[in-house]
């Protein structure tokens, strides 16, 4: 037999044996059943009580893209197959503040006192279901019991001689459980979910250093790689014991009920501010977007939160000015309310204007994988056209002029902050720097508006009116601010 034919037959036979080695039907649940019998079933009605220490990182509204906010936590939890209770003390080294939280959950109820809050959170059916995933960062018990009662499908492609892989869906999260053949214990859990701005995000939870407690086996160290490996958390568990009871941490209100998530139908509203400037308001996100019309092209500033909103803005622009292309898109800074909808503009061929410090992040956002919830750029990829603003950039058609200034850290908010100025109208448009109440005097003057006022004075530009992108109505602050009001707040007479 020729060598090439022999190798082809051998490969075919091997592939068939490999696929046939993974049982289907009831046999495929044997590994899962063994895991549940070792980690969950021995607890019975008893609770696993354990103390923990946690190191956590989060992406928040920080000064730099991908900048992490650290947290340190410690607490106690009580858990069995049907109940989860937790007392948590969370410390923020950045803010130097301590927050307290409590959780009490069963399959029908979630009572949640979130960090720093004094009233129970509103809970939807989806959030109740997601509690199994939240609990998994401290213990796999709830997730394993769910998989035992609602058997997931075996995933042959990700299973191996070392581990069996099972896949299930919780809400919009694709969950995979990896169980070791050697000892029948849960090794890893992966969670894949779609973020409106960052795309498909993978979290990997690894359970380590198992110890036997009574007849059950429980991990004592849990690590988490989040946001496709950019963030890393760790939970250390100690003082574990079995107890017949758990304390009542929160009282269930007599009128307790899950609150369905309200379906919001996006509606956009447009206002022609001047011959060259339109404002498009998105009530469902409480944002204001600016459209600037030049002789033969358009510029859009800001697109909040998601590609869906970016598409809606483009549709609205087409209705307002149907014959001119969107040549430029610009976001005042990297936070989601301003940059979140950038991808549809890349798909339409617009040049994205950016401060130098934000270019790498825009590359990340526009190159992100969006397979779980594909947008136009995922379905038909287009190259990113990026242009740096530097300290200052003028956009003009020879008649009308727009100035973009990079104020950066002077914003007291982010290091990539851009503002937009129109000399003809003495109008300045910015994202979220001025916080003056609609009525009365401000309780304090924010560092942001002090920074903006001083930057305007430093530039020496005459400003009559400031228009703000966010918030538009929900915070009780002015969003069309005479410059005189800003000046009076910073330098009262």
N, C-alpha and C positions, 0 to 999 in steps of 0.2 A: 504493500500500500504506500503511495507517495506520502512523504512527510507532511506536506501541506494539508492533504485530505485527512490524514490521521489527526492532526492538531485541531482541525475544524470539528471533527466528530467528537473528539475529547472535550472540547469546549462546550459543545451542545449538550453532551451527556452530563457534564459537571453542572451546567446551569439548571438542567431539569432536576437533578438530584438536590441541588440547593433549594429550589423553590418547593420541591416536594417535602423537604425536611421540616418545613414549618406547617404544623397541623392547622386545620380550619375547624370551625364549629366548636363543640364543647371542649375538645382536646386543646384548643388554642388558649383556653382560660386557665390551664393548670398552673402556669407560672404565677399568674395574677392571684389565683386562689391560695397558693402557697405563701405568697407575700402577705396577703391579708391575714392569713392564719397565724403568721409570726409577729406581725406588727400591730394589728387592730383587735382581732378576736379575743386574745387573752385578757384585754382590759375589761371586757364585759361592761357592767354598769359603773365600774370604778373610773375615777379620773386620774390621768397623768398630771401631776402637779410639778412644775419645773420653773426655776428662775433662769433668767437669761440676761446677757449683756450683748449689745448690738452696736456695730459700726455701720452707718448708712450714708450714702451719698445720693443727692437729688439734683436734677437740672431745674433750676428756678430762674427767676428774672434777674440774672446776674449781669455784671458789667461786660463780660467776655463770652463769646460763643463757646459752648461745651464746658464752661466753668462750672465746677461742682460745688454744691453746698453740703458740708459735712454735718452729720448729726450723730450723737451718742445717745443710746437708749438702754434702759434697764427696766426689768419688770418681772411679773409672775404671770403664768398662764395655767389654766386648768382645761384639759381637753379629753374627750373620749369620742366615740363614733358619732354621737348626736349633739354634743354640746361643746362650745368654745367660749371661754371667758378669759379676759386679759386686763391687767392693770399695767399701764405703760407710763414711764417717765422719760421724756424726750428733752435732751439738752442741745441747744444750738450754740456752738462755740463762736460762730460768726456774729450772732445777735447777743450772745451772752444771756440767753433767756432759757427758762425751764418751762416745758409744757407738760400737762397731764392729760391722759386719755384713758378711756375704759371701753371695753367691748364685751357684749354678752349676746351670744348667738345660738340658735338651734335651727333645724331645717325650715321652720316657718317664720322665725323672728330674728331680726337684727337690731339690737339696741346699741347705738354708737354715740359716744361722747368724744368728739374729735379733739385733737390737741389744741389747747387754748380756748375751747368753747365751753359754754355753761348750759347749753340746751342740746337735747338729742337731735341728731342729724336726721333729715328726711331720707328715707330709704326706699328705693324702687325694687321691684322683683329682680331686675338684672344685678343690682348691687348686692342683694341677698345671695344670689347664686355665685357672684364673684368672691364672696367671703371665703369659699373653699380655696381659692387661689391665694388670697391674702393670708390665710392661716398657714399655707404651705411654706412660707418663709420661716415659720417657727416649728412646725411639725407636719409630717405627711399624713397624719391619721385621717383627717377629714377627707382629703383627696382620695386616699386609698379606699376608704369606705364607700365613697361615691362610685368609684370604679368597680367595686365589688357588687354594688346593687344595680348598677347600670353598666354591664360589661362592655368595655371598649373593644375596638377592633385591633387585632394584632397587625403590626406593620412589618411585613417580611423584609422590606427593603432596608429598614433601619435596625432590624434584629440581627444578632450575630451569635457566634458560639459562646460569647461571654455574657451577652445581655439580650433579653427579650424586650421589644418596644411595643407599647400599646398607644393608640391615638384616640382622643375624644375631643369633643367641642363643648366649651362652656361659654355661653354668650357668644361673643365674636372672637374668643381666644382659642387657638388651636393648641391643645395640650398633648404632650407626649410623655409617657412614663417609661423609664428604663429600669428593668429589674434584673439583678444579677442571677445567673444560673447557679453560681457556686454556693450561695447561701440563701437565696430567695429574698433578699432585702432590696428595697428601693434604692437605687444608686443616684439617679438624676431625674429631674422633671424639666422639660422645656416648655416655655409659653411663647407663642408667636401671635402677635396682634398688630393691627394697623394703627399707626399714628397719623392724623390728618396732615401733619407737616413733614415728619421725619420718615414716614413710610413704614415698612415691615420691621418691627422691633422684636428681637429675640431676647428672652430672659432664660438663663440656665441656673437652676437650683441644684446644688450637689449636696447630698447627705453623707456625712463622714463620721468616723469614730463611733460606731455603734456600740452600745452597752446593753446587756440584758437586765431588765427590770421586772422582777417576778418571772412570768413566762413570756413576756413581750420583749421585742428588740426595738430600741429607740436611738436615733442619732444624737450625738452631743455637740457636733459642730456642723453648721450649715453655711455654705457660701453661695453667693448670688452674683452672677455676671449679668448686668443689665444693659439695655440700649446697645445691643450688638457688641457687647464686651467693653464699652467705654466706661462703665461704672461698676464698682465692686463693693459688695456688702458682705458682712459676716455676722453670724449669730452664734454665740457660745452658750450652751445650756448646762446647768449644774443643779445640784440639790434636788434631783428628780426623785419622786416617790409616788406611790399609789395611795389615793385617798378616796373614801366612799362618798364624799360630798364636796361641793364647790360653793364658795360664797356667792350670795346674790349681790352683784355689783351695781345693777341698775334696775329700777322698778319699771315694769311694763305699764305704759299708760292704759287707762281703761278704754280709750278710743283708738288704740294702736291699729294702724293699717298700713300696708305697703302703698306707696304712692307711685302710680304708673308714670313713666317718663313722658312728659308732654311733647307731642310731635309739633315741631316748629316748621312752618312753611316760610321759607325766606322771601322777603319782599324788599325791593330796593326803591329808594326815593331819590329823585334828582332835583337839584336847584342850580339855576344858572346865576352865578355870582357876578360875573362881568362878561364882557365880550369874549374873553379868552379862558375863563375859569369856570368849571362846574364842580359842584360838590355832590357826591353820591353817598347817601346814608344807608347803612345796613342795620336796621333796627334789631335784628336777631343776634347781632354781635355787639351792638352799641358802638359802631365805628363810623367814621366819616372818611371817604376816599376822595382824593382830588384828581380831576381830569383837567389837563392844560392843553388848549388847542392852539397850534401854530399854523402857519399858512398851508403847509402840505404834510404835516405829521402831528402826532399826539404824544403826550406824556401822561402816564398814570403814576400817582404816588400813593402807596400803601395798598395792601390786599390782606385782609385779616384771616388768620387761622388755618385755612384749608384751600386745596385746589378747587373744591366746589364753589367757594366764594370767589376765587379768582375767575372762574368761568362765568359766574353771574355778573361780575363787574365788566368783563369783556363784552358780554351780551348787552349790558346797559350802555356801554360806550358806543357800541355799534348802532344802537337806537338814537343816541344823541348826535353822533357825528359819523354817519355811515360810510363816508367816502374817503376817509383819511386813515392811514395805517398807524398802529401804536408803535412808534419808533423806540420809546424808552419806557422802562419801568424802574422805579426807585422806591426803596423802603427807608424810612428814617432811621431805624436801627433793627437789630437782629431778632427782637422778640416776636412771638407768633402773631400778635395782633397786627403786625405791619409787614412781615416777610412771609407769613404762612401760606399765602396764595400765589407765590411767585411762579410756580411751575407752569401754569397755563400760559404765562407771558413768554416764557422760554419756548414753549411749543409753538407760539405764534410768531416767533422770530424777533421779538423785541430785544433790544440791548439792555442789559441789567446794569444800572449804575450803582456803584458801591464805594464805601470808604475802603482804604487799603487793608485795614485790619479785619474786614468782614468778607474778603474775597474767598478765602479758603472755606468758610462756612457756607457761603452760597454754592460753591462747588459741591459740598457735602449734601446740601438739601436738594439740589437739582439732579444729582446723580443717585439719590437714594432709590432703593428698590421698592416699588409699589405694586406687588403682585396680588396681595390680599384684597386691596381696593384700588384697582388701576385707575389712574387719571389719564388725561390726554397725552401727557409727556411719556407716561409708561407705555401707552398703546402705540404711540408713534414718536419715538425718541428724536430729538433735534439737538444740535450742538448748542452749548451755552455761549452766548456772546456777552462778555463782561467788560465793563469800562470803569476805570478808577476815577473817582471824583477828586481825590487828593484833598488839599485844604479848601479849594474853591473851584467851582465849575460854572460856566455860563452856558445856558441853552437859549438859542435865539434863531429866528428865521430872518434876521436883518431888520425887523420892525418891532416885534414884541420880545421881551427879554425876561428870563427867569434866572435867578442866581441860587446856586446850591452851596451852602457853607457847611464845613465839617467842624462842629464844635466839640465833639469827642467828650473827654472826661469833664469838661466844663459843664456838661449837662447834669452832673451829679447823679447820673443814671446808668449810662453805658459808655464805653470807650469808642463807639462807632457812630455817634449820633450826628445825623444830618438835619438841617433845617432849610426851608425854601423861602425865598424872598422875591417879591415882585415890585420893582422900583416905581412903575407907573401908578400902581394903586397904594403904594406904601403898605403892602399886605405881607404878613409873615405867616406861613403855615408850618406847624410842628406837631409832633405826635402826642406827647403826654406830660408836658413840663409845668403847666400852670394849673394851680389848684386853689382857685378863688371861689368861695361859695356864692351861689346866686343871690343870696340875701345876707346882709350882715358882714362883719369883718372876719377875716380868717383867724382861727385860734392860734395858728402859728404860720410863719412864712417858710415854705418848703425850700430846701437847698436847690431843688430843680429850678424853681422860678427865679431864685437869686442868680443862679448860673446863667439862665437865659437872659435876664435883664443886663447882667454885666457883659455878656458876649455881644449883645446888640450895641451897647455903649462902646465897647471896644472896636467893633466894626465901623461905628460912626454912621450907620444907615438910619434914615428917618422911617420910623414905623408908626403907622396910625392904628392898625387893627391886627390882632393875632387870632388866627382860627386854629382850633385844636382838633386832632383826629379822634382821640379817645380820652375820656368817655364822652358820649354825646348827651345822654340824658339820665343815666342810672345812678350817678354819684352826687347829684345835686350841686355840681360846680359849673361855672361859666365855661363855655367852649367857643364863644366869640367874645374876645376880651380886648377892649380898648387899651392901647399901650399905656395910657395914663393910669389905668387901674393897676396894671402890673407895676409901674413905677411907684405908685402910692403904697403898694403893699411892701415893697422892698425898702423904699426910702420915705417913710411917712413924714409929713411936715409937723 
